[in-house]
Amino acid sequence: MTESRPGDTFQPGDLVNNTYRIEAILGRGGTSDVYKARSEISGRLVALKMLKSEFSGNEDYLTLLTREEEIREIRHDAVVRYSENHRTEDGHVYLLMDYVEGPGLDRKLKQGPMAAGDLLTVCRRVASGLQAAHARGIVHRDLSPDNIILRGGDPAEAVIIDFGIAKDTNPGAQTIVGNEFAGKYAYAAPEQLSGKTDARSDVYSLGALLLANFRGAAPKLGKSPMEVLQRKGERLDTEGVPEPLKTLIDRMCDPDPERRMQSAAEVLAFLDAPEPGGAAAGDTADDEATVIAPAVQAPRPQGVPESKAAPAPEPGKSRGGLIAAVLALILVGGGAGGYVAGLFDGLLGPAYPVAEPYVLVAQKTGGTVEMVGNAPSEEVRDALSEIASGAAELTLASGAIAESWGADVLATLQPLDALEEWRLSVKGNRGKLSGTTTDRAVQERLAEQFDGQLPGALEGTVEIAFREMFLPAEALRPILAAQADCGALTLADPPATGYGPETPVTVTGRVAGTATRVTLFDALRARAGDRKLVLDVEVLNPTLCLIESHLPRAPANGIGVGFHVGETGAPNPSGRFFVGENPVIDVTLPEDVTDGFLTVSILDVSGNVFHLLPNINRPDNAVAALRDGADGPVAVRVAFSLAEAAESGGLAFKVDDSTLGKSKVVVLHSSAPLFDGLRPTSESAVGYAEALQAHAQGNDGAILSLDSRILVTAAKP
């Protein structure tokens, strides 16, 4: 257990939202801390993931936390169960999830090697959880020993936690906090370092952590970015690992995702029928075939063509050609020996080590150009370093690249001075260039120059995007209109000249669900670039949105709505009640509300309205009568505890599982009674809203204010 510190947001004993009693801090991360807490209502232990205060107002991180909340739809014992997000009164945002008691694989890693049999059990359990996640299009992207907990220390009870950077697999999906690699290098698949991720990446990470826990040591990646890139392209060393674990890891961790096990289902199929030492995915080797191991090749200098293998003789033909080929290979072998010895350096140039894969990553951010990777010659290396103003870590190497590789890379980079930001990633002869500019002429010139393709022998695309220095509000309004599913979404105080690079884009309104909020964020991010986005939107549900469209437009007047737990009388500031609980509701009149009439109703998720005041048991809703001569703020109980209702006949209710979700308590203050006579105790929301509209047509200004509060009902944890 991690020790508490004075600077922690919560301390043991703190009560969060009058519901969760903090017992300990479980861990600290870059953006959030995780606490162990116990519900004062149910007694259930929970893990409370709290976003650090410096990120609580950042919409990027709030949306990331919202996406993590949506993973609650994955129903599998090997995947931690999520609840939903909450915000404390002082603004801290946290996510609730199941508390899993037991050691993490990271702790087991520090304790030393694990038995192969236990790791196979862990693999089966985790792969089944990944299969459930992948079936819903969710890729974990950060699978590592610290994200797997053994419940009760049992390998058969492994649980995957922390989907904080999980990503859906729909086209265009991105990680909210940046679009580059997110995850831990030690266990990440090679393709993740270039931003490519799918279910096969999770398969690789699972295999890599199995190997680490078998060894009792985390993978060694090297001391420089170049070493990391090189080692990620190599197979993991599984020497000494017993079968079938060895073959399983080999197949799960092939650097080439096309040759790797393609899914968690394939991992489970192997565990059901292990094939130690069998062919890797994609291999079609014949067991009876004769295999001739090739000789180790010396590095080939740039400019020397690679020799082609002689074709095999056709059946029945003379073997003389084969003998001649063997003699030729002997001669080439002698030449290679002389080359390795340095005898031909004067003719062919210096020999550099072979790099596989042969890579170069160069980028410009914040006005600074940085590079890391390989260069085929001193001349190319020096030219690249000059572009990077010395901020380059380049290793001279030969490899499987075109003769014009260096010239082609330089031809790609040299025209990019005018771009504010760009990134070039090259592996072998394939690459991708992307960049942005605020100058339309520069974008058009480069688009014409590259014509969408890298130059020379390089294969790959070029994408140069134009980004307005000042983004007009009109460019964003169609996005708001397309996502508006609960009334209009509006831009708050849009600048007349457009949004500058440092000007935040603030959107207000309501949406019908979390999915709409995430889609809205993604659409705005794609258009607004890296400008700060603030989504000040209320998340309701389709039923409440329908009702909202019919409610009268009136200002709020500070009439408060408070909740209590009927069984204990304790305040419930969160407004969240579980099945079987008895919500108690008080409405507090401000001291300046002394006359008129009060109408209080609950609009529930099923589309019904329950009238708390007035109703057949309590027809007098005049403010003066409710005050009963009292001055100052006055609390008026409108929904009672079961015990109170039994004595007074007041309205009381318990939460059942037929109407779970968000309901809305609506308080209308009017200058005159809203209707002739009483409405039924319950009716359809649309019928009630239409009655309100009909009343408003002949009584303009009769409704003085409208205040409301959300009440949430949920199944027991």
N, C-alpha and C positions, 0 to 999 in steps of 0.2 A: 504494500500500500504506500502511495506517495505521501510524504509529510506535508502538512499544511504550512503555508507561509502567511505572514501578516498582510502581504499585498494581494492575496487571493480575493476574488470578488465575494465568494461565500466562505464562511468558516463553519466547522462542525457545530451543530446546534441551531444554525440559522434556519428560519422558516421561510420558504420561497412561495410567494403567492398564497400564503396562508394554507398551503396544502402539503408541500414537500419539505421534510426536515432533513437538512444536510447531515450526513454521517461522516463522510471523508471525501478527499479528492483522490480520484483514480489516476489521473494523468493530465499532463499539460501539452498542448500542441501549439503550432504557429498561429492559428487563428481562433482556437477554442480550447477550453478546459472541460474535463469530464468529472462529474461528481457522483458519488453514491448517495442516494437519498431514499427516504421512506415516506410513502403517502400517509398523511395523518388521517385520511378518510378510510382507506382500504387496508392500510398496513403493508401494502405491496412495496417491495424494493424496486427502485428504478435507477437507471443511469441518466443523468441530466447533462446534456452537452450544451455548454453555455458559450455563445459567441463572445469573444473578448470585446471590451467596451469600445476600443478604437475601431472595430468593424461593425458595431451595431447599427450605425447610421449609413453604412455602405450598401447600396442596393445590390451590388454584385454578390456580396457575401450572403445577404439575406435571401437572394434568389437561389444561391447554391444550397443554403440550408433548407429552403422550401423543396428543392428537388430531392434532397435526402429524405425529407418527410414523405414524399410520394412513394418511396421505396417500400413503405408499409404494405403496399399491395402484394409484395412477394410473400407468399405463405409457405414457409418451409422451416422445419426445426433447425436446420443448419444455418439459417440466416436470421440475424438479430431482428426482433420485432420493434418497429418504430411506432410512435403514437403521433404527436403533432407538435407544431411550434407554439410557444407562448411568449409573452412579453411581460416582464415585471413592471410594477408601477414606476420604477425609476429608469425604465427603458432597456433593461438587459433582455436579450432574446435568447431563448434556449429551446432545445429539442429533447423530447422525452423518448427513451427507448428502454427495452427490457434490460435489467441488470443480470449479467451472466457471471456466476461465481465460479472461479477457477483460474488456473495459470494460463497466461498467453504463451504461444509458441516462442515468443521472444525471450521469456523467462526460462523456458526449457532449453533454448539455444545457449544461454549463458551457463546453464548447469552442465552442459556437455552433450555428447552424442545421444540420439534417441535410437531405439531398436527399429530395425527395418519393418518388422511386423506392425508395430504401432503406427509407423508412418504410412504404411499401406492402408491402415484403418482410417487414419486422418484423411488421406487422399480420397477414399471412397466417400466419406461424409462430406468433405468440402466440395468435391466434384458434383455431388448431387445437389448441394445448395447453389452452386454456380449454374447448374443446368436450369434450375427454377428461375434464377435471375436472368439468364440469357434468353429464356423463353419469353420473357417480358421485354426483351430488347435492352436490358441493363447490363453494362460491362463495369466491373468493379474498378479496374485500372490501377489499383494500388495494393494488390494482394501481397502481403509480407507477413513474417511471423508475428508482428505485434498486432495484426488485424485478425488473428485467429485465436480464440479462447477455447480451452478444453474445459467444458462444464464439469465441475467436480473432479477435474484431473483426468477424465476418461477420454481417450482418443476417439472413441465411438460417439462422443457427445461434442465434437468440435463445432464451433459456431463462428461464422464470418461476421465481423463487425466493421463499422466505419466505412460507409459508402459515400464519404464526404466529397470525393471527386468523381463519383460514378457518372457515367455518360450513357445516354441512350444511343442506339445504333441507327436512328433515322438519319437520312441524308441531311447534311448541314448542321447536325447537332455539334455543340461545342462545349468545352469546359467553361463555366461562367468566368472564373478568375483567370483570365489569360487563355489563349488558344494554343500555347505551346505545351511541351511535355509536362505532365503532372504525375507524380508518383515517385517511388524510391528507385534510384538507379540500380541498386544491387540486385533487385528481383524483377526489374522491368524487362519486357521483351525488347529485342533490338529495334523493331519497327517503332516502338513508342518514343524513342529518342528523336524521331523525325515527325512525330505527331500523328502516326497512324495507329489506330487501336481498334480491335474487335475482340470477339470471344476467344480467339486463339491467343491473344495477349494474356488473358487470365490463365489459360492453360499453361503457358510458359512460366508465368510467375508462380503458379502452384508447384510445378516441377522444380523450379529453382529453390523455393523455400524448403521443399522436402529434402533436397540435397544438402542444404545448409544445416538443417536440423539433424541429418544423419552424420554429417561431419562434426557438428558441434561448433561450427564457425561460419560467420557470414562470408559471402563471396568477396574476393579481393578484386578491386576494379582498377588498381593502378594509381599513380600519383599525379596524373595530368589528364586533361580532357581528351587528348589524343589517345592515351592508353585506354581510357574508358571506351572510346569509339572502336578501337581495334579489338579489345577483349569481348565486346558485345557481339562482334561478328564471328567469334569462335565458338566451338562446341564446349559445353561444360565438361569438366574432368570428372568422369564417374568411375575412374579406376578404383577397384577395391569395393565397390558397392555390390552387394549380393543380388542375385536374380530373385524375383522378377523386377525388383525395384530399379535396378540399373537400366534395363531396357525401357521401362516405363519412363524414367526421367529423360533418357536419350530421346525418346520419341516426343515427349512433351516439350522439350527444350531445344529442338532443332532451330538454329538461327533463322532459317528460311521458313516463314509462316506457311508456305505452300507445302512443305515437306513435313511439317509438324502435325501432331494430332489435331484434328480440325474442330473438335468440340469436347465439352465435358462428357457428353454421351459416349464419345469414342474412348475416353479415359475409363469410364465405368465398364464399357464392353471389354476392354483389356483386363481389368481387374476380375471380371467374371471368367475370362478364359485367357490367362497369361500366356505369352509366347516369348520366353526368354531368348534373346539373341536374334530375334526375327528381323525381317527387313523393315526399314523405317517407312513411314507413310510415303507413298509415291514410288517406292522401289519395286522392281519386277524381276529381281535376280532369279536365275534358274539354279536350283540346288545342285544340279548335275554339271553345270558349266565349269569350265576351267578358267580360273581367274589369274591374270598376270599382273602383279603389282608394278606400277610404273616407277621408274627411277626418280629420285629426288632431283628436281630441276634447279639449276642455278638461276639467280636473278637475271632477267633479260634487260639490257639497257634500252632506253628510249631510242627509237629509230631502227632497231633490229627487228624484222618481222618474226612473228612466232611461227615455228615450223609446224607443218600439218602432219598428223598421223597418217601412215600409209594404210590404204584400204586392205581389208582382209581378203585373201585369195578366195576365189570361188571354188566350190567343191569340184574335185576331179582335175583341177588345173595344175600346171607345173609349180613346184615350190621354189624354182629358181629366183622368181621375183622376190619372195620372202627372204631368201638368203642374201640377195643384193641389198634389201632394205636393212637387214641386220648389220651388214658391213657398213652401210651408210651411217647407221646409228652409232656404230663404234667410232667412226671418224668424228661425228658430231660430238660424241662423248669426250673424245680427246680435246676437241676445241673448247668444250665447256670447261674442262679441267684447266686449260690454259687461261680461260677467261676468269675463273674463280681465283687463280693464282695472281691475277693482275697483269698477265703478260701482254694483253691486248688493250690496256687502258689508253694508250696513245692513239689507237685507231678508233675505238668504240666509245670512249668516254668513261668516266668513273662508274663503278657498279654500286647501286643502291639496294638496300634490302627490299624485298617484295612486301607490299602492303595489301592485305586482303581482309576486309574490303578497302578499296581506295576511295577516300572520302575528303571532302572539303566543305566546311560550313563557314559562311561569311555573312555578316549582317551589320546594318547601320541603325542604331537607335540613339536618340538623344544627341545626334550630331557626331557620335563616335562610331568608327568602323572597327570591328573585331573579326579575327579569323582564327580557325583552328583546323588542322588536317594535314594533307600530304601535298607535296610539290614535286614535279618530275625533274627539276634541274635548279641549279643555283640562280640562273637568270630569272626563271619564273618565280622562284621563292622571293627574290629581292624585289621583283616588280609587284608582287602581291603585298609584301610588307610595306612598300611605299604607299600603296592605296590605303592600307590600314594605319598609316603613320606610325609604324613600329609595333602596333598592338596586334601582333600575329604570332601564333605558335604553330609553326609549320615544320614538318619532318620531310626531309628528302627521301623519296622512295620511288621504286618502279612498281609497275602493276599492270593489270589488264585494262589499259586505257588507250585511246586513239593517239596517234603520233602528234596530232594537232591539239591535244587536250589543253596544254598550257596556254597556247595562243587563243583557243576558244574561250577559256575561262576569263582571260584578260579582256577579250573583246566583249564579254558579257558585263564585266564590272566597270570598265572605263567610262561608259556613257551615263553612269548612275549618280554622278555628283549632284545633280539638281534635285534628286529625290530626298524628301525628309526622312523616310525610312525605307529600308529594303532588306531582303534576306535571300541568299542563294545557298541551296543545299545540293551537293553533288555526290553521288555514289557511283564509282566507275564512270561510265559515259552518260549516265542518266542524272537528271537534276530538275530543279524547279526554282524559278525566280519569281518573287512577289515584291511589290513595293507600293508606296502611296505618295501622292503629291497634292499640293493645294493649287498648283498651277496647271490649268487646263491645257495650255500650249505644250508644256513638258510632257504631260500624259499622252497627248496626241502624237507628239514627235517620237516618243519611245515606242508607242504602240505600232506606229508605222515602221520604225527601224527593226523591231524584233518580229513583227507580224505574228505574235503569239507563240513563237518557238525559239528555243535556245540556238545560238549560232553554231556553224561548223558541224563537227561530228558529234556534238552534244545532243542528246535526246531529252526532250522535256518541254514544259510549258512556261510561258512568261505572262504574268498577270500584274499589270500596273494600273492601280485604281486611282481615280480622282476623288479627293476629299475636300469639300468646300472649307475655306477658311471660316466663313460664316454660314452656318446651316440654316436656311429659312424655315420658319415654323410651318409654312405651307407644305414643306416636304414631309413633315411628320403627321399631319392631320389625317391623310388617307390611311395611315397605319392604325391610328386611334379608331377611325370609323370602322375599319375592317374587324377590329377586335372587340368593339363595343357590344357586349351581350347583356348588359344590365344598366341601361341608360348611357348617356353620353360620357365619353372620356375627354377631358380637356387639358390643355397645356396651361400651367399656372404661370402668369406674368411672362409670356414669351417676349423676348427683346425685339424691338422693331427692326433692328439691323440683322437679326438672325443670331443663332447660338455660336459664340466663339469657341475655340478649343478648350478653354477653361470654364465655360459657362455651363452649369448643370441644367439638364432637361428634367423638369418636374411635371408629372402627370397626376391628375386627381380624378376621382370618380369611383365607380363600383364595378366589380366583375362577378361573373356567376360561379367562378371556381378557381382553384389554384392553377389548374392547367392553363386557363386563359391568361392568368397573370404571368406565367412563365413564357407562354407564346408571345405575349405583348412585349416582355422584356427582350426576348431574342430578336423580334422584328425591329424594335427600336435600336438595339445594339448594332444590328447589321447596317442600319441607315445612319446612326449618329456617331459611329466609330467609337473612339475611346473617350468621348465626353461622358461625364458623370450622369447617371440616370437615377432619378428619385421617383419611385412609383408609390405615390401616396394614395393608394387605392384600397378600398374595403372589399374583402373577399366574402361574398354571400353564397347563395345557391340559386338554382333556376327558379324555385318557387318564390323566394323572397324578392328576386329581381322582378318577377311578374308583378308582385304586390307593389314594389317600389314605383313602378311605372304608373300606378293608379293613385298613390297617396297624394294628398294635397301638398303644395309647396308652401312651407311656412318656416320661419327661422326657429332655431333652438333658443331656449330661454333658461338653461341651467337647471331644469327640473331633474333631479338625480334619480337613478334607479339602482337600488342596492339588493344584493342577494344574501341569504342565510341558509344554512342547512337545517331543515326542520327537525331532524332527530336530535341535534345537539344545541341548536341556536347559534352556532359559531358563524361568524361572517364568512362569505365565500366570494372574495373579490374577483376570482377568475371567471365567475359565472358559468362554471362547468360542473354538470351534475351527471351521475352515473345511474344506470338502470336500477330501480328500486328506491332511489333517494327522493326526498320530499323538498322541492325548492320552495323557499319563502321569499316573497318579493315585497320590498318597501319602496314607495315613491316619496321623495323628499321635496317639499315645496320651499322655494327660496323665500326670504322674508318679504320681498316685494310682490309676491303673488298672493293677493288677498281677496280677489273677487273672481267672478266668472265660474266656469265649470271645467271639470277634469274628466277626461275619457281615457281609460287605460285598457289596452288589449294586447294579447299575445298572438302573433302571426307565426304559425308553426311550419315546419319543413314540409308537412303533407299538404299544405294549401288551405288549412282551416284557420279560423279566428276564434279565440276564446275571449269573451268580454269580462274583464275583472272588475271594471267600474265604468258605468253603473251596470247592475244586473238585477235579476228578480229578487235576490236576497238583500240587495243593497242599492236601492233605486236612487237615493239622494247623492248626487255627485257635485253639489255646489261647493265651491272652495271654502266659503264661509262656514258651512256645516262641517266640512272636513277639518277645518282649523279648530272648531269648537271653542273659540275665544282665545286661542293661543297665539302669541306673537313670535316673530323670528322664524327660523327654519322649522318646519314641522314634518315629521315622518308619518306617512299614511300607509298602513299595511293593506295590500291589495290581493296577495295570495298568502294563505295561512299555513301553519303547520297542521298536521293531521289532528293533533290534540286540541289546538285552538278551534279548528273547524267543528270538531265534535261538540264543543261547548257553545260556540257562537253562531254556528251555521254558515260561517264564511267559506269562501271558495278555497279548496286545497286540491292538490294533485300530486301524483307520484310519476316518476319517469318510467315508461315501459319501452320495450324494444320495437315498437311500431313506428315511432316518429323520431328517430335519432338524427342528430345533425344540428344545424343552426336555426334557432327561432328568434323572433325579434319582439321585444317589449316596446310598444308604441304608446307615448303619452301625449295626448292632444289637450291643449288649454284653449278654450273658446269663450267668447263673450256671451254666448247663449247656448242652451242645449242643442246638440247637433241634430237630433232626430225628434220627430213627434212620437213619443212613447219609447219603450225599451226595445233594443234589438234582442234577438234570441241569444241565449248564453253562448252558443257556438253556431257558426255559419261559415260558408265558403269565403275565402279571402277575396276572391274576385267580386262576389256579391256585396261584401262590405265596402270594398274600395269603390265600386260603382255607386253605392249609396252615398258615400262621402262626396263623390264628384257631383252627384245630383244635388246634394245639399249646398255645395259651394256655388252652383250656378245662380242661386237666388239669394245667397248670403255672403257676398264678397267681403272679405275681411273678418268674418266671424271667427275663424280659426286664428288665434293669436300666436301660437307656437307649437312646434312638434319636436319632442325629445325622444330618444330611443336608446336601447342597449341590447346587445346580442346575448342570448342565453344558449349554451351549448349542451346538448344531451348526448351521452356516449355509452357504449357497452362497458361493462365492468372490465378492468384490465386483467 
